[in-house]
């Protein structure tokens, strides 16, 4: 599977910003700097990024399904509720690999509208 040579407008800049922010978060948090709300926000962000990248192709989505399973496992370890959503129709079930779900949009900033995808 190959990705496009050029990303959609703004994608590279946002991806770079996410990487820089993740590095700042890792530096600031340390081993004892976490609480449930912060961990939940990070796990939601990981799920959102996984879903966004998985849109690039079904093989990639299948490979990234392990990430969603890992974040669900982390939620269970931390005592955070894991949202189990059943697909609405067989067409949706075919398009969404097992283990994929819509993460909550808590804590992603004022006015965040989510990621728009064609369904």
Secondary structure as the mmCIF struct_conf table of DSSP 4:
data_model
#
loop_
_struct_conf.conf_type_id
_struct_conf.id
_struct_conf.beg_label_comp_id
_struct_conf.beg_label_asym_id
_struct_conf.beg_label_seq_id
_struct_conf.end_label_comp_id
_struct_conf.end_label_asym_id
_struct_conf.end_label_seq_id
BEND BEND1 UNK A 5 UNK A 6
HELX_LH_PP_P HELX_LH_PP_P1 UNK A 7 UNK A 8
TURN_TY1_P TURN_TY1_P1 UNK A 9 UNK A 10
HELX_RH_AL_P HELX_RH_AL_P1 UNK A 11 UNK A 29
TURN_TY1_P TURN_TY1_P2 UNK A 31 UNK A 32
HELX_RH_AL_P HELX_RH_AL_P2 UNK A 36 UNK A 54
TURN_TY1_P TURN_TY1_P3 UNK A 55 UNK A 56
HELX_RH_AL_P HELX_RH_AL_P3 UNK A 58 UNK A 78
TURN_TY1_P TURN_TY1_P4 UNK A 79 UNK A 79
HELX_LH_PP_P HELX_LH_PP_P2 UNK A 80 UNK A 83
BEND BEND2 UNK A 88 UNK A 89
HELX_RH_AL_P HELX_RH_AL_P4 UNK A 90 UNK A 95
BEND BEND3 UNK A 96 UNK A 96
TURN_TY1_P TURN_TY1_P5 UNK A 98 UNK A 99
TURN_TY1_P TURN_TY1_P6 UNK A 106 UNK A 107
BEND BEND4 UNK A 108 UNK A 108
TURN_TY1_P TURN_TY1_P7 UNK A 110 UNK A 111
#
